[in-house]
Amino acid sequence: MDFALASTFHPRLESTHFRRNIPPKFFQREPTLLRQTVILAAQKKIDGVSDELNSIASQNLDHAPARRRVRSAFANVQQQLDHILFKMAPAGMRTDEWYEVNSEGQEIFCKSWLPKPGVRIKGALCFCHGYGDTCTFFFEGIAKHIAATGYGVYAIDHPGFGLSEGLHGYIPSFDAVVDNVIEQFKIMKGRPEIRGLPRFIFGQSMGGAIAIKALLKAPKEWDGIVLVAPMCKISDEMKPPVPLQQVLIFLSKLMPQAKLVPQKDIADLAFRELSKKNLAPYNVISYSDQTRLKTAVELLNATKYIESRVDKVSTPMLILHGAADRVTDPRISQFLYNNASTNDKTLKLYEGGFHSILEGEPDDVILTVLNDIVSWLDSRTTLK
């Protein structure tokens, strides 16, 4: 799930900058006003867990070591949650977790899910998570379901998100995020269990924008793309006026890590079912704070780039979107479908569906979306 678009472009500034590996004297040169507006975001208490776990979850998550400690503390609790993605997760899937050091020297968290031993693998699906998400938590159930049908599923946490290194929620360069995806998935696609098999890239919300741009940079690397509520164009009602865009760009150069304050409870827009919305806080290492200035500008520029080049998408494509999504407008998916140059394209709109169609919908809708993904993959793979 990804809340970026509905919260990014509001201009009221309020908080904080945490710099990594920067000498203290740097901060002495920051504007006095910025020094005076450092405010730690209050951590909401998570219902149903002990005071000890709430204390662990409330620590500052700006850097990866803290996020890794919190994830470890909550691992067992998360798997016991009353959600279909956890309850239906098939047993016996082979999973692996590891870290790769990327070309920027950052530790990138990687994970794979493979079918049970003895099940032949039909293809590889490589996942790009959204802005307010990680490749663990809800995606664990999604990945296990798809892996059980005969696919190797691979995923990473983007720099600055989840268990990967980098300042939490900070995207200094969207291109660097895309290049990291290309780099890490190139390594994964060389793994012996999937070598020579069809490869598909899978992106959700902001991860959809990342997947599309990775595809545009290296179209021959993929046999197809799967997109869930992709962030590929900002609707006119969400786009800030041009003068405000210019202000954001200017401020992002002065204080790139400073945050913006969202004006809506975005979870209400993402989850249709209240019971599932109430489980979102258990995704304790997801980024749910105000959007950082440079991140906002990078997301805006990325959507402009993708919007101008969707006609270059010539790879088989599946787009899935909730018809009532108010975070990423389903009309944008229609725009992508209409303008992509590939003849092999499918658009599925789910009536009444909100943004998080794989996490926040009634159980039957979640299963339908998952089965639609698997059916589409199956129609484009053959066992050798």
C-alpha positions as CSV (number, residue, x, y, z in Angstrom):
1,M,0.0,0.0,0.0
2,D,1.2,3.5,-0.8
3,F,0.0,6.8,0.5
4,A,2.3,9.1,-1.3
5,L,0.1,10.9,-3.8
6,A,-2.6,12.0,-1.4
7,S,-0.2,13.3,1.2
8,T,2.8,14.6,-0.7
9,F,1.8,17.9,-2.2
10,H,0.6,20.0,0.8
11,P,2.8,23.0,1.4
12,R,2.5,23.5,5.2
13,L,5.9,22.7,6.7
14,E,6.4,21.6,10.3
15,S,9.2,19.2,11.0
16,T,12.3,17.6,11.0
17,H,15.6,16.8,9.5
18,F,17.9,14.0,10.6
19,R,21.2,14.0,8.7
20,R,23.4,10.9,8.3
21,N,27.2,11.1,8.3
22,I,27.2,14.9,8.2
23,P,29.6,16.9,10.4
24,P,27.8,18.8,13.3
25,K,29.2,22.1,12.0
26,F,26.9,21.7,9.0
27,F,23.9,22.2,11.1
28,Q,25.3,25.4,12.5
29,R,24.9,26.9,9.0
30,E,21.2,25.8,8.8
31,P,18.7,28.6,9.0
32,T,17.6,29.4,12.6
33,L,14.0,28.8,11.7
34,L,14.8,25.3,10.6
35,R,16.7,24.5,13.8
36,Q,13.7,25.7,15.8
37,T,11.2,23.5,14.0
38,V,12.7,20.1,14.8
39,I,9.7,18.2,16.2
40,L,9.7,14.4,16.7
41,A,6.5,12.8,15.3
42,A,4.4,11.2,18.0
43,Q,4.1,7.4,17.7
44,K,0.5,6.2,18.0
45,K,0.0,3.4,20.4
46,I,-0.6,0.0,18.8
47,D,-3.6,-1.7,20.3
48,G,-3.3,-5.3,21.3
49,V,0.4,-5.4,22.0
50,S,2.4,-5.1,25.2
51,D,3.8,-1.8,26.6
52,E,7.2,-3.3,25.9
53,L,6.5,-3.8,22.2
54,N,4.9,-0.3,22.0
55,S,8.1,1.1,23.5
56,I,10.2,-0.7,20.9
57,A,7.9,0.5,18.1
58,S,8.1,4.1,19.3
59,Q,11.9,4.5,18.9
60,N,13.3,6.7,16.1
61,L,13.3,4.7,12.9
62,D,15.4,7.1,10.8
63,H,18.1,4.5,10.2
64,A,18.2,0.9,9.3
65,P,19.5,-0.7,12.5
66,A,16.5,0.6,14.5
67,R,14.1,-0.6,11.8
68,R,15.7,-4.1,11.8
69,R,15.4,-4.3,15.6
70,V,11.7,-3.4,15.5
71,R,10.9,-5.8,12.7
72,S,12.5,-8.6,14.6
73,A,10.5,-7.8,17.7
74,F,7.2,-7.8,15.9
75,A,7.8,-10.8,13.5
76,N,5.8,-13.3,15.5
77,V,3.0,-10.8,16.3
78,Q,2.5,-10.0,12.7
79,Q,2.1,-13.6,11.6
80,Q,-0.8,-14.1,14.1
81,L,-2.9,-11.2,12.8
82,D,-6.5,-11.9,11.7
83,H,-6.0,-11.2,8.0
84,I,-6.6,-13.5,5.1
85,L,-3.0,-12.8,3.8
86,F,-1.6,-14.3,7.0
87,K,-4.3,-16.9,7.6
88,M,-4.3,-18.4,4.1
89,A,-0.5,-18.3,3.6
90,P,0.5,-21.7,2.3
91,A,2.9,-23.8,4.4
92,G,6.1,-25.2,3.1
93,M,7.2,-22.3,0.9
94,R,11.0,-21.9,0.8
95,T,12.0,-18.4,1.9
96,D,15.4,-16.7,2.1
97,E,16.5,-13.3,3.4
98,W,19.8,-11.6,2.8
99,Y,21.5,-8.3,2.2
100,E,23.3,-7.1,-1.0
101,V,25.6,-4.1,-0.9
102,N,24.7,-1.9,-3.9
103,S,26.9,0.2,-6.1
104,E,26.3,3.2,-3.7
105,G,27.6,1.2,-0.7
106,Q,24.2,0.7,0.9
107,E,23.0,-2.6,2.4
108,I,19.8,-3.6,0.5
109,F,17.4,-6.0,2.1
110,C,16.4,-8.8,-0.3
111,K,13.9,-11.7,0.1
112,S,12.7,-14.6,-2.0
113,W,9.8,-17.0,-1.8
114,L,9.9,-20.3,-3.8
115,P,7.4,-23.1,-4.2
116,K,7.7,-26.3,-2.2
117,P,10.6,-28.6,-3.1
118,G,9.7,-30.7,-6.1
119,V,7.4,-28.1,-7.7
120,R,8.8,-26.8,-11.0
121,I,9.1,-23.1,-11.3
122,K,7.3,-21.4,-14.2
123,G,8.8,-18.0,-14.0
124,A,10.1,-15.2,-11.8
125,L,8.1,-12.2,-10.4
126,C,10.2,-9.3,-9.0
127,F,8.3,-6.9,-6.7
128,C,8.7,-3.1,-6.2
129,H,6.9,-1.9,-3.1
130,G,5.2,1.4,-2.7
131,Y,6.1,4.6,-0.8
132,G,4.3,3.8,2.5
133,D,5.3,0.1,2.5
134,T,8.0,-2.6,2.6
135,C,8.5,-5.9,1.0
136,T,7.6,-7.7,4.2
137,F,4.4,-7.6,6.3
138,F,1.3,-7.8,4.0
139,F,3.5,-8.7,1.0
140,E,4.6,-11.9,2.8
141,G,1.1,-13.4,2.3
142,I,0.9,-12.1,-1.3
143,A,4.3,-13.6,-2.2
144,K,3.5,-17.0,-0.6
145,H,0.2,-17.2,-2.5
146,I,1.9,-16.5,-5.8
147,A,4.9,-18.8,-5.0
148,A,2.6,-21.7,-4.2
149,T,1.3,-21.5,-7.8
150,G,4.7,-22.2,-9.2
151,Y,6.6,-18.9,-9.3
152,G,9.8,-17.6,-7.8
153,V,8.9,-14.3,-6.1
154,Y,11.7,-11.8,-5.4
155,A,11.6,-8.5,-3.6
156,I,13.8,-5.7,-2.1
157,D,13.3,-2.8,0.2
158,H,14.2,0.4,-1.6
159,P,17.0,2.5,0.0
160,G,15.6,4.5,2.9
161,F,12.6,2.0,3.3
162,G,12.0,-1.1,5.3
163,L,15.2,-2.9,6.3
164,S,17.5,-1.3,3.7
165,E,20.0,1.4,4.6
166,G,19.2,5.0,4.0
167,L,17.4,7.8,5.8
168,H,13.8,6.7,6.4
169,G,11.3,7.9,3.7
170,Y,14.0,9.9,1.9
171,I,14.4,9.7,-1.9
172,P,17.2,12.1,-2.9
173,S,17.0,10.7,-6.5
174,F,14.2,8.7,-8.0
175,D,16.6,7.5,-10.7
176,A,18.9,6.1,-8.1
177,V,16.0,4.0,-6.7
178,V,15.2,2.8,-10.2
179,D,18.9,2.0,-10.8
180,N,19.1,0.1,-7.6
181,V,16.0,-2.0,-8.6
182,I,17.7,-2.8,-12.0
183,E,21.0,-3.7,-10.2
184,Q,19.4,-5.9,-7.6
185,F,17.0,-7.8,-9.8
186,K,19.8,-8.4,-12.4
187,I,21.6,-10.3,-9.6
188,M,18.4,-12.2,-8.6
189,K,17.6,-13.1,-12.2
190,G,20.9,-14.9,-12.3
191,R,20.0,-17.3,-9.5
192,P,20.1,-20.9,-10.7
193,E,16.5,-21.8,-9.9
194,I,15.1,-19.2,-12.4
195,R,17.9,-18.9,-15.0
196,G,16.4,-18.9,-18.4
197,L,12.8,-18.7,-17.3
198,P,10.3,-15.8,-18.1
199,R,10.8,-12.7,-15.8
200,F,8.1,-10.3,-14.8
201,I,8.4,-7.0,-12.9
202,F,5.6,-6.2,-10.4
203,G,5.0,-2.7,-9.0
204,Q,2.4,-1.4,-6.6
205,S,1.6,2.4,-6.4
206,M,4.9,4.2,-6.2
207,G,6.5,0.8,-7.0
208,G,4.5,0.9,-10.2
209,A,6.3,4.1,-11.2
210,I,9.6,2.5,-10.3
211,A,8.8,-0.7,-12.3
212,I,7.7,1.3,-15.4
213,K,10.8,3.4,-15.4
214,A,13.0,0.3,-14.9
215,L,11.2,-1.3,-17.8
216,L,11.7,1.8,-20.0
217,K,15.5,1.8,-19.1
218,A,15.9,-1.9,-19.8
219,P,12.9,-3.2,-21.8
220,K,14.6,-6.4,-23.0
221,E,15.1,-7.5,-19.4
222,W,11.5,-8.3,-18.8
223,D,8.8,-10.5,-20.4
224,G,6.0,-8.5,-18.8
225,I,4.9,-6.0,-16.2
226,V,2.2,-6.3,-13.5
227,L,1.0,-3.0,-12.0
228,V,-1.4,-2.5,-9.0
229,A,-2.8,1.0,-8.6
230,P,0.3,2.5,-10.3
231,M,1.6,6.0,-9.7
232,C,2.3,6.9,-13.3
233,K,0.5,10.3,-13.6
234,I,-0.8,12.8,-11.0
235,S,-4.4,13.8,-11.6
236,D,-5.0,17.5,-12.1
237,E,-6.9,17.8,-8.8
238,M,-3.9,16.4,-6.9
239,K,-1.2,18.3,-8.8
240,P,0.0,21.5,-7.0
241,P,-0.2,24.8,-9.0
242,V,3.0,25.6,-11.0
243,P,4.0,28.4,-8.6
244,L,3.8,26.0,-5.7
245,Q,5.8,23.4,-7.6
246,Q,8.5,26.0,-8.0
247,V,8.4,26.8,-4.3
248,L,8.7,23.1,-3.4
249,I,11.7,22.7,-5.7
250,F,13.4,25.8,-4.2
251,L,12.8,24.6,-0.6
252,S,14.0,21.1,-1.4
253,K,17.4,22.5,-2.3
254,L,17.6,24.3,1.0
255,M,16.3,21.6,3.3
256,P,15.8,18.4,1.3
257,Q,15.1,16.2,4.3
258,A,12.5,18.4,6.0
259,K,9.0,17.0,6.0
260,L,5.6,18.0,4.8
261,V,2.4,17.5,6.8
262,P,-0.5,15.5,5.2
263,Q,-3.9,17.0,5.8
264,K,-5.9,13.7,5.5
265,D,-6.1,10.3,7.2
266,I,-4.8,8.5,4.2
267,A,-5.5,5.1,5.6
268,D,-9.2,5.8,5.3
269,L,-8.7,6.3,1.6
270,A,-6.6,3.1,1.2
271,F,-8.6,0.4,3.1
272,R,-12.2,-0.3,2.4
273,E,-12.6,-2.7,5.3
274,L,-12.2,-1.2,8.8
275,S,-10.9,-4.4,10.4
276,K,-8.1,-4.5,7.8
277,K,-7.3,-0.8,8.2
278,N,-6.8,-1.4,11.9
279,L,-4.0,-3.9,11.2
280,A,-2.0,-1.4,9.2
281,P,-0.2,0.0,12.3
282,Y,1.4,-3.4,12.8
283,N,3.5,-2.7,9.8
284,V,5.8,-1.0,12.2
285,I,8.7,-0.2,9.9
286,S,6.6,1.3,7.1
287,Y,7.1,5.1,6.6
288,S,4.0,6.9,7.7
289,D,5.4,10.3,8.7
290,Q,5.3,13.6,6.8
291,T,6.7,13.5,3.3
292,R,10.2,14.9,3.0
293,L,10.6,17.8,0.6
294,K,13.1,16.3,-1.8
295,T,11.1,13.1,-1.9
296,A,8.0,15.1,-2.9
297,V,9.8,16.8,-5.7
298,E,11.4,13.5,-6.9
299,L,7.9,11.8,-7.0
300,L,6.4,14.7,-8.9
301,N,9.3,14.7,-11.5
302,A,9.1,11.0,-11.9
303,T,5.4,11.0,-12.7
304,K,6.0,13.8,-15.3
305,Y,8.6,11.7,-16.9
306,I,6.5,8.5,-17.0
307,E,3.4,10.4,-18.2
308,S,5.4,11.7,-21.2
309,R,6.7,8.2,-22.1
310,V,4.0,5.7,-21.5
311,D,3.7,5.3,-25.3
312,K,7.1,3.6,-25.1
313,V,5.8,0.7,-23.0
314,S,5.8,-2.2,-25.4
315,T,6.0,-5.1,-23.0
316,P,3.0,-7.3,-22.1
317,M,1.2,-5.5,-19.3
318,L,-1.4,-6.2,-16.7
319,I,-2.9,-3.2,-14.7
320,L,-5.2,-3.8,-11.7
321,H,-6.9,-0.9,-9.9
322,G,-9.7,-0.3,-7.5
323,A,-12.5,1.7,-9.3
324,A,-13.1,3.8,-6.2
325,D,-9.4,4.6,-5.5
326,R,-8.9,8.2,-4.3
327,V,-5.1,7.9,-3.7
328,T,-4.0,7.0,-7.3
329,D,-6.9,7.8,-9.6
330,P,-8.1,4.8,-11.7
331,R,-8.4,7.1,-14.7
332,I,-4.6,7.3,-14.6
333,S,-4.5,3.5,-15.2
334,Q,-6.9,4.0,-18.0
335,F,-4.6,6.6,-19.4
336,L,-1.7,4.2,-19.2
337,Y,-3.7,1.4,-20.8
338,N,-4.9,3.7,-23.7
339,N,-1.4,5.1,-24.4
340,A,0.9,2.1,-24.0
341,S,2.2,0.9,-27.4
342,T,2.0,-2.8,-26.5
343,N,-0.8,-4.8,-28.0
344,D,-0.7,-7.3,-25.2
345,K,-2.3,-5.2,-22.4
346,T,-5.1,-5.9,-19.9
347,L,-6.8,-3.5,-17.5
348,K,-8.9,-4.8,-14.6
349,L,-11.0,-2.4,-12.5
350,Y,-12.6,-3.7,-9.3
351,E,-15.9,-2.1,-8.6
352,G,-15.9,-0.3,-5.3
353,G,-12.2,-1.1,-4.7
354,F,-10.1,1.4,-2.8
355,H,-6.3,1.9,-3.2
356,S,-5.1,-1.2,-1.3
357,I,-6.9,-3.9,-3.3
358,L,-4.4,-6.6,-2.2
359,E,-4.6,-5.7,1.5
360,G,-7.7,-3.7,2.4
361,E,-10.6,-5.2,0.5
362,P,-13.1,-7.9,1.5
363,D,-11.5,-11.4,1.4
364,D,-13.2,-12.4,-1.9
365,V,-11.8,-9.3,-3.7
366,I,-8.3,-9.9,-2.4
367,L,-8.4,-13.5,-3.6
368,T,-9.9,-12.4,-7.0
369,V,-7.0,-9.9,-7.5
370,L,-4.4,-12.6,-6.6
371,N,-6.0,-15.1,-8.9
372,D,-6.2,-12.6,-11.7
373,I,-2.4,-12.0,-11.4
374,V,-1.6,-15.7,-11.4
375,S,-3.9,-16.4,-14.3
376,W,-2.3,-13.6,-16.4
377,L,1.2,-15.0,-15.5
378,D,0.2,-18.5,-16.4
379,S,-1.1,-17.5,-19.8
380,R,2.4,-16.1,-20.6
381,T,4.6,-18.9,-19.2
382,T,5.2,-22.4,-20.4
383,L,7.2,-25.0,-18.5
384,K,10.3,-26.1,-20.3
